[in-house]
Amino acid sequence: MERMRRGTLFIGWGAIIPGRETMASNVLQDAMVFLHKLESEGVIDGIEVVLLEPHGGDLDGFVLIKGRLDQLAQLRVQDDFVKMIIGVRLVHSGVGVVAGHSGQEMQPYLLAWADQERRLLGASEEKS
């Protein structure tokens, strides 16, 4: 039996929309309660929250959610998750939710990349 592939969901956000600072704090607290509940129920493997120092870019922080790919895909369309993301979008600029690969889980992705590169680019480069 093939083991279940794992991955990540990256939820990033930019600056707080002026005038919504208190609301932003409440939204973050509610999101953490929700995500920790998912972790305790075994829906996700874990979360990591990162707040970035000022760096001249537009990313102020992110949450990395780890879990099985199928569970993460289901989570993205779950009503409570969608409501959480809407809440974050109402208080922060530049909110994004992106699937990702990390650690050993990058290997199948990198192998697929190399295979497609050989198949698509190798053939065109040989004709040049």
Buried (B, 14 or more C-beta within 10 A) or exposed (E): EEEEEBBBBBBBBBEBBEEBEEBBEEBBEBBEEBBEEBBEEEBBBEBEBEEEEEEEEEBBBBBBBBBBBEBBEEBBEEEEBEEBBEBBBEBBEEBEBEEBBEEEBEEEEEEEEEEEEEEEEEEEEEEE
